[in-house]
Amino acid sequence: MPKYLLKAAYGPDGVSGVMKEGGTGRRDAVEKLVANLGGSLESFHFAFGDVDAYVIVDLPDNKTAAAVALTVNANTAVGVETIVLMTPEEVDEATKTSVDYRAPGA
């Protein structure tokens, strides 16, 4: 199952929500969301800086990951950036794929 890194940045309403329900409440909500879509939560970590939480999830496909991102980003409480993660074996497969490419100006 494809793996994704979700980088979440909370707006003021999102911070208020975390203050109200706690960090475990947010983790549990994300775990339920991905489970309802046929996925699973691997890890959820809060952080300092521009990104408030780093979340790694397994989701069935890119369509499902896009649906999560669109739904979450449709509100102002939290914004999410979705990053597709690849295994070393997937990169090995990519290196064996022939691509017909011409560089600009070449």
C-alpha positions as a Markdown table, in Angstrom:
| # | Residue | x | y | z |
|---|---|---|---|---|
| 1 | Met | 0.0 | 0.0 | 0.0 |
| 2 | Pro | 1.4 | 3.4 | -0.9 |
| 3 | Lys | 2.9 | 5.5 | 2.0 |
| 4 | Tyr | 2.5 | 9.2 | 2.4 |
| 5 | Leu | 4.0 | 11.9 | 4.7 |
| 6 | Leu | 1.5 | 14.5 | 5.7 |
| 7 | Lys | 3.0 | 17.8 | 6.9 |
| 8 | Ala | 0.3 | 19.7 | 8.9 |
| 9 | Ala | 0.4 | 23.3 | 9.8 |
| 10 | Tyr | -2.4 | 24.5 | 12.2 |
| 11 | Gly | -4.2 | 27.8 | 11.9 |
| 12 | Pro | -5.5 | 29.6 | 15.0 |
| 13 | Asp | -8.7 | 27.4 | 15.0 |
| 14 | Gly | -6.6 | 24.3 | 14.7 |
| 15 | Val | -4.4 | 25.3 | 17.6 |
| 16 | Ser | -7.5 | 25.9 | 19.7 |
| 17 | Gly | -8.8 | 22.5 | 18.7 |
| 18 | Val | -5.6 | 20.8 | 19.8 |
| 19 | Met | -5.6 | 22.7 | 23.1 |
| 20 | Lys | -9.2 | 21.5 | 23.7 |
| 21 | Glu | -8.9 | 17.8 | 22.7 |
| 22 | Gly | -5.2 | 17.3 | 23.2 |
| 23 | Gly | -2.5 | 15.7 | 21.0 |
| 24 | Thr | -3.9 | 12.2 | 21.4 |
| 25 | Gly | -7.3 | 13.4 | 20.3 |
| 26 | Arg | -5.8 | 14.7 | 17.0 |
| 27 | Arg | -3.9 | 11.4 | 16.5 |
| 28 | Asp | -7.0 | 9.4 | 17.1 |
| 29 | Ala | -9.0 | 11.5 | 14.7 |
| 30 | Val | -6.4 | 11.0 | 12.0 |
| 31 | Glu | -6.2 | 7.3 | 12.7 |
| 32 | Lys | -10.0 | 7.0 | 12.3 |
| 33 | Leu | -10.0 | 9.0 | 9.1 |
| 34 | Val | -7.4 | 6.9 | 7.4 |
| 35 | Ala | -8.9 | 3.6 | 8.7 |
| 36 | Asn | -12.3 | 4.6 | 7.3 |
| 37 | Leu | -10.6 | 5.0 | 3.9 |
| 38 | Gly | -8.9 | 1.6 | 4.0 |
| 39 | Gly | -5.6 | 2.8 | 5.3 |
| 40 | Ser | -3.6 | 2.9 | 8.5 |
| 41 | Leu | -1.6 | 5.4 | 10.6 |
| 42 | Glu | 2.1 | 4.5 | 11.0 |
| 43 | Ser | 3.1 | 7.5 | 13.1 |
| 44 | Phe | 2.0 | 10.9 | 14.3 |
| 45 | His | 4.5 | 13.4 | 15.7 |
| 46 | Phe | 4.0 | 17.0 | 16.8 |
| 47 | Ala | 6.9 | 19.4 | 16.1 |
| 48 | Phe | 8.2 | 22.9 | 16.5 |
| 49 | Gly | 8.6 | 25.2 | 13.6 |
| 50 | Asp | 6.6 | 25.8 | 10.4 |
| 51 | Val | 5.2 | 22.3 | 10.5 |
| 52 | Asp | 3.1 | 21.5 | 13.5 |
| 53 | Ala | 2.7 | 17.7 | 12.9 |
| 54 | Tyr | 4.4 | 15.1 | 10.8 |
| 55 | Val | 2.1 | 12.1 | 10.0 |
| 56 | Ile | 3.0 | 9.0 | 8.1 |
| 57 | Val | 0.0 | 7.0 | 6.7 |
| 58 | Asp | -0.6 | 4.1 | 4.3 |
| 59 | Leu | -3.5 | 4.8 | 1.9 |
| 60 | Pro | -4.9 | 2.7 | -0.9 |
| 61 | Asp | -3.8 | 5.1 | -3.7 |
| 62 | Asn | -3.0 | 8.6 | -4.9 |
| 63 | Lys | -6.7 | 9.4 | -5.4 |
| 64 | Thr | -7.5 | 8.6 | -1.8 |
| 65 | Ala | -4.5 | 10.7 | -0.6 |
| 66 | Ala | -5.7 | 13.6 | -2.8 |
| 67 | Ala | -9.2 | 13.3 | -1.3 |
| 68 | Val | -7.7 | 13.6 | 2.2 |
| 69 | Ala | -5.6 | 16.6 | 1.2 |
| 70 | Leu | -8.5 | 18.4 | -0.5 |
| 71 | Thr | -10.9 | 17.8 | 2.4 |
| 72 | Val | -8.4 | 18.9 | 5.1 |
| 73 | Asn | -7.3 | 21.9 | 3.1 |
| 74 | Ala | -10.9 | 23.0 | 2.5 |
| 75 | Asn | -11.0 | 24.5 | 6.0 |
| 76 | Thr | -8.8 | 27.1 | 7.7 |
| 77 | Ala | -8.1 | 25.1 | 10.9 |
| 78 | Val | -5.2 | 23.1 | 9.3 |
| 79 | Gly | -3.3 | 23.0 | 6.0 |
| 80 | Val | -1.6 | 19.8 | 4.9 |
| 81 | Glu | 1.1 | 19.1 | 2.4 |
| 82 | Thr | 1.2 | 15.6 | 1.0 |
| 83 | Ile | 4.4 | 13.9 | 0.1 |
| 84 | Val | 4.5 | 10.5 | -1.6 |
| 85 | Leu | 7.1 | 8.2 | 0.0 |
| 86 | Met | 8.9 | 5.5 | -1.9 |
| 87 | Thr | 10.8 | 2.4 | -0.7 |
| 88 | Pro | 14.4 | 1.8 | -1.9 |
| 89 | Glu | 13.0 | -1.1 | -4.0 |
| 90 | Glu | 10.6 | 1.3 | -5.8 |
| 91 | Val | 13.5 | 3.6 | -6.6 |
| 92 | Asp | 15.5 | 0.5 | -7.9 |
| 93 | Glu | 12.5 | -0.2 | -10.2 |
| 94 | Ala | 12.4 | 3.5 | -11.3 |
| 95 | Thr | 16.1 | 3.4 | -12.3 |
| 96 | Lys | 15.4 | 0.5 | -14.7 |
| 97 | Thr | 12.6 | 2.4 | -16.5 |
| 98 | Ser | 13.7 | 3.9 | -19.8 |
| 99 | Val | 12.6 | 7.5 | -20.3 |
| 100 | Asp | 12.9 | 9.3 | -23.7 |
| 101 | Tyr | 13.9 | 12.8 | -22.5 |
| 102 | Arg | 15.4 | 15.8 | -24.3 |
| 103 | Ala | 16.8 | 18.6 | -22.1 |
| 104 | Pro | 15.7 | 22.2 | -22.9 |
| 105 | Gly | 17.8 | 23.6 | -25.7 |
| 106 | Ala | 19.4 | 20.3 | -26.5 |
